[in-house]
Amino acid sequence: MSEETTTSAFDVRLIIALLLGVYGIVLTVLGAFFVTDDEVRRSGGVNINLWTGIVMLVVCGLFVLWARLRPLRVPQSTAETAVD
């Protein structure tokens, strides 16, 4: 009863991971190298760009891990009709 399946190349989890990764890298670099004492003082003593960038990179990694461990499967018949 089970049909063969193929893995979808356009998984929305990977697109979200890419966006989170790019923004995470930008914020981490800004927080690590281009922060002033005034910015840290205005954010309550926390380097908010650095911490937000690190969290975004961790979430990006979780999305990639999720997509690798549980890939999106498309039934073979649906994949064939999409190509035709």
N, C-alpha and C positions, 0 to 999 in steps of 0.2 A: 504494500500500500504506500510506502514512503517513496516519493520521487527523489531523484538526485537533485541536489541544490548547488548553487554557485554563490560565491561571495560577492556582494555588491561593492563596487569600487567607490561609490559616492555615499559614504556613511556620514551622516550629519555630525556624529560624535567627533570625527576627525577634523571636520571644518571648525567646530567649536574649539577643539584642542589647539588648532593652528592659531585661531584668533587670540585665545587666552595666552598661548605661548609668546606670541609677538608682543602683546601688551605687557605681559609679565616681564619679558626681557627689557623692554623700554623702561618700565617703572623701576626694576631692580637696578639698572645702570644709573638712572637718574637719582635714585635714593642712595646708592653707594658712592657716587663720585661727584654729583652736582647738587648737593644739599647745603643750605646755609643754616647757621644757628638760629636765625630769625624764623625760618620755615619750621624748624623743629619746635621752637618755642610756641609758635602759633598753633601747632597741632597737639599741644598738651605734653610736650617732651618726648614724643614718639616720632621716629622717622617713618611716617606713614607710607611714603612711596616705596621704601625698601620692603617693609612688611607686606604691603599689598602686592608688590611684584613677586615676592617669594610665595605667597599663598596662591597667586594665579599660576605660577609655574608648577606648584604641587598639584593643583586641580587639573592642569593641562596633562600632567603625567598620569593622573588617575583616569582621565578620559581616554588616553591612548592605551593604557593597560586594559580598560574595560572593552575597548574596541578590539584589542588583540585576543583577549580571553573569551569574549562572547561575540564573534563576528556576525554581522547581519547576513542572513541567508535568504536568498531569493529562489523560489521554485524554478526548476529548469524550464518548464513550459512557459512561465511568465517571461523569463529571460530571452527565450527564443522568439516570442511574439514581439518583444520590444525591439529586437534587432531587425526583424522583417519589415 
